[in-house]
Amino acid sequence: MNDFSSRRLIMVDTQVRPSDVTKFPIIEAMLHVPREEFVPQERVEAAYVGENLPIGRGRVLLEPRTLAKMLDALDITPGDLVLDIGCGTGYSSAVIQRMAQAVIALEEDDDFLKTAEAAFARTESETVVLTKGALCDGAPDHAPYDVMILQGGIEEFPQVLVAQLQEGGRVAAVFMQGALGVVRLGIRNGDAIAWRDIFNAAAPVLPGFKKEQAFSL
């Protein structure tokens, strides 16, 4: 029998706390949510490794350190409505719902949606609303959001998502340039997002978030 609860404790003690993440709601959520329930069966033994975990189709579960530091920067409160873009198999949404009022978990891949739905049922994720749609279009039906988080890399942040964020709302994403990436925290100010770099990380670019290549002769 695998002792996943002790692995969760080790993950928090060796990957999360040493990264200066000390907010109790984040620690509590990451200790509580069984990450192994959200990974492909053949990767269960790697559920708590300190790196991005491939879940298929070029997608990953962000490494625990990256997710925890993004959540720390976003400072989610119990009254917040959160849009989790590219929730994949649902781990991030299950963690976030323990600190927010509700989470809209947006995914476009049917297999990921099925996996997430089953995992949410097993893990009592009652305040997650699983939503199918193109990731880059957001989920306008539930907007505006207090917080947005993207579970993968992006090269640019679409204007359509700016409009779905509350004035003063927060967003965090891994901006990729080639193989290098930086997590940025953004605050909506009018029709734009004011971004600042917070730490280095990398992740595969999510579908629909590559920069349009300018055509030149």
C-alpha positions, -999 to 999 in steps of 0.1 A, spaced: 0 0 0 14 34 -10 16 59 17 6 89 -3 -3 111 27 34 109 39 45 118 3 22 148 4 38 159 37 73 155 22 62 175 -9 50 204 12 81 202 35 107 200 8 92 217 -22 66 242 -9 77 256 24 114 261 13 101 283 -15 88 309 10 52 297 7 39 299 43 2 309 39 -18 284 59 -47 280 33 -21 269 6 -3 246 29 -35 231 41 -49 226 6 -18 209 -7 -16 186 23 -53 177 19 -57 172 -19 -45 138 -31 -24 146 -61 -22 109 -70 -59 110 -79 -52 135 -107 -24 118 -126 -25 91 -153 -24 56 -137 10 48 -152 25 79 -135 10 75 -100 44 67 -85 57 101 -98 27 121 -85 48 140 -59 80 146 -78 94 182 -79 90 188 -116 63 193 -142 44 160 -145 33 151 -181 -3 141 -183 -4 136 -221 -11 157 -252 19 179 -245 3 191 -212 15 189 -176 6 193 -140 27 222 -129 54 213 -104 41 218 -68 66 246 -62 54 266 -92 17 262 -84 22 270 -47 42 302 -55 16 313 -81 -11 308 -55 9 327 -29 13 357 -52 -24 356 -61 -35 358 -24 -68 341 -30 -95 348 -3 -127 329 6 -148 354 -13 -130 351 -46 -144 335 -79 -114 320 -97 -110 310 -133 -85 281 -136 -76 280 -173 -63 247 -187 -72 227 -155 -62 195 -173 -70 166 -150 -82 190 -123 -56 190 -95 -51 227 -95 -88 234 -93 -92 209 -64 -65 228 -45 -78 263 -53 -114 254 -43 -102 250 -7 -93 287 -5 -118 304 -29 -156 308 -29 -158 288 -62 -136 277 -91 -145 276 -128 -123 249 -142 -119 255 -179 -106 227 -202 -110 219 -239 -98 183 -240 -126 157 -237 -103 131 -220 -90 155 -195 -126 166 -187 -137 130 -181 -106 124 -158 -112 157 -139 -149 150 -134 -142 115 -119 -114 129 -97 -136 158 -84 -162 132 -74 -137 112 -55 -121 142 -38 -152 161 -27 -145 191 -49 -181 205 -46 -173 242 -54 -156 234 -87 -176 240 -119 -161 220 -148 -165 239 -180 -157 229 -216 -144 255 -240 -114 268 -259 -88 279 -233 -79 311 -250 -116 322 -250 -120 320 -212 -154 313 -197 -174 345 -202 -207 330 -189 -193 331 -153 -173 364 -156 -162 387 -141 -135 368 -121 -116 380 -91 -86 358 -100 -73 339 -131 -46 313 -131 -32 295 -162 -20 259 -158 7 260 -185 29 284 -205 17 313 -226 34 336 -251 8 363 -249 -23 370 -229 -54 374 -251 -74 407 -247 -107 386 -245 -94 374 -211 -87 409 -198 -124 417 -203 -134 388 -181 -112 399 -151 -126 423 -125 -111 458 -124 -83 453 -99 -85 415 -103 -53 393 -103 -39 369 -128 -8 347 -128 8 329 -158 40 314 -169 53 335 -198 75 315 -221 102 327 -245 117 297 -261 128 273 -234 129 300 -207 100 312 -187 90 336 -160 59 337 -139 42 371 -139 15 385 -117 -9 409 -134 -35 433 -121 -63 446 -143 -61 483 -147 -88 496 -172 -84 478 -205 -49 465 -198 -30 442 -174 -1 457 -154 24 428 -152 54 422 -129 79 393 -129 78 372 -97 99 341 -103 114 319 -130 96 287 -141 88 269 -173 59 249 -188 47 238 -222 26 265 -239 -11 259 -236 -32 255 -268 -42 289 -282 -16 309 -263 12 310 -289 21 344 -302 9 351 -337 39 350 -360 41 383 -379 42 376 -417 72 391 -435 85 388 -471 
